[in-house]
Amino acid sequence: MPEAGTEEDVIAFLSRQHREIRDLFTALDTATGIERRDLFRALVRLLAIHETAEEEVVHPEVRSLAGGGPVVDARIGEERSAKELLVTLDDIGPEAEGFDTLLLQLRDDVLAHAEHEERDEFPLLRKAHTPERLRAMASTVKVAEAVAPTRPHPGVESATANLLLGPPVAIMDRARDLIRAALGR
């Protein structure tokens, strides 16, 4: 959490979410039954909103910086691959045979992706922008996450695609979440 009287900047906010994602993967290692299902759903949701916000706010900003294009292209490739695997895992569910093997692959891919962002992308932002601008970007990321889809959608990795397709897809995802919760699935 940020210190009293200060706002978290976009880098601190996203890095904190990376830690939350790591914690969810760790908790999934030993969880069973309904707890495992609920932890996996929390992971799916956090990954979906986190990546959408990065795609809408962070990647376009980094792409505009000197040397940022190749960094962003690599991150988008990683995100698409992780989304495809996440869709497969979400479709089969935590009880399915082979789920654990795919979950380990997803964990390795997602944690490597987060490390690449922290090592390659975030320093470009920190160097190029004032603390005020980075705090403003955190506010924008939070708004983007509030209206982001709660499920992964491979092929929707650009800011434009997210802005055009994101709101209707988010409504469908959130309705699906409510139905699942009501049915206890």
N, C-alpha and C positions, 0 to 999 in steps of 0.2 A: 504494500500500500504506500502511496505517496505520503511525505511528511505533512503534518498539519499546516494548512495555509498555502500549500502548493498543489498544482495540478500535475497529474502524470502526463508525460509526453508520449507520443505515439510509439517510440522505441521501447520505453518502459512498459507501456500497456501491452504491446504485442509480445514482448519478452515474458511478461507475467503470464499471458495466455499460453505461451510455449511451456512454461513450468506446469500449468494446470493440465495441459495435454499429457506431459510426461507422467504426472501424478495419476491421471486416469488410466494410462497404459499399465502403470505399476499396480493399481488397485484391481484391474482386470485379471492380473496374473493369478490371484488367489480367490476371486469372487466366484460364487456359484449361483445357480437358479435365478430368481427374480432380481437379486442384487446385481448379478453379472449382466443381465438384460438391461437393467436401468443404467448401469455404468456405461455399457456400450452405446446406448441411446444418447447419453450425455456427451460421450466422445464424438459421435456422429454429428450431433448438433453443434458442438463447439468447433469442430474442424470445418464444418460447412460455413458457419457465419464468419469465422476467422479468415478463411481463405477468400470469401467473397469480399470482405472489407479490404483485404490486402490488394485484391485484384482491382477494386474500384478506386482506392485512394493511394496506396503505397507504390504499387508497381508503375502507374502512370507518372508519378512524381519522380521515381528513380530513373525511369526510362528517359526523362527529359534532361537528366544530368550527364555530363561527360563520362563516357564509359559505362553508362547505366543500361543501355540496350541489351548487351549480351548477358548481363547479370539477371535482368528481368526475364529474358527468353529462357534461360536455364531454370529459373524458379517456376515459370509457367509450365514448362515440360514436366517438372517434378510434381506440380500440383495436379495436372491432368492424370498422370499415372496413379497418384494416390487416390484421386476421386474415383477412378475406374475400379480400383481394388476395394474402396470403401463401399461402393454400390454393390459389388458382389457380396461382401460381408453382410451388408444390411439385408440383402435379398435372402441369403441363406440362414441368417440368425445365429446367435451364439451357441445354440444347442447342436448345430449341424456338424457332421464329421468333416474334418478338414478346416474348420473355422480357426482353430488355434494356430495352425501353420500359416494361414493367410494373415491372421492378426499379427503374428511375429514379423512377417514381411512388411505389413503396413506400418507397424511400430518403427522398424528400422528405416523405412523410407521417410516417414513423417519426421522422425527425430533428426535424420540427416538433412532434410529440407529445412527444418528450423535452425539447425547449426549453420547452414549455408546462408540463410537470411541474416542471422546475427553476425556472421563473419564478413559477408560480401555486400549485402544490401543496406543494412542499418548504418554502417559507418559512412556510406555515401550520403545518406540523409543527414546524419549528425554533422558532417563536414559542410554541407551545402546550406543548412537552414539554421535560423536563430532558435533559441529555446522557445520563444513565443510561437513561432511558426510550427514547431514540433508539438507543442501543446494544442494548438488549433487543429492540427492533423489528428490528434488523439480524439478530439471532440467529433470530428468528421467520421472517423473510423467507428466510433460508438453509435452514431446515427446510422451508418451503413449496416452495422451488425443488427440494429433494432428492426430493420426491414428486410434482412437477408433471408434467403431460403435456409431451411433447417436440415436439408438433405444435400448431398453432393450431386452436382449436375455436370458430368464431364462434357467438355466442349464449350462450356460457358466460362472461359477464363479471361476474357478481355473486359475492360471497364465498360465499353459500349454494350457488349452482350449482357453483362450483369445489370446495367441500368435499364436496358430494354426488356429483358426477360425476367429479371430478378423479382420485381414486385408481384406479377401474377403467379410465378412459381412459388414465391414465399407464401402467398395466401394458400395455395394448394398444399404445400408442405405443412403449414401450421394447422390446416384443417385435418390433414392426415394424422398429425401428432395428437390432436384432440380426440379423434375417433379411436386411435390406438389406446390412448389413456382410458377412455370411457369403456372400452372392451377389455381392458386389463391385459393387452398384448404388448 
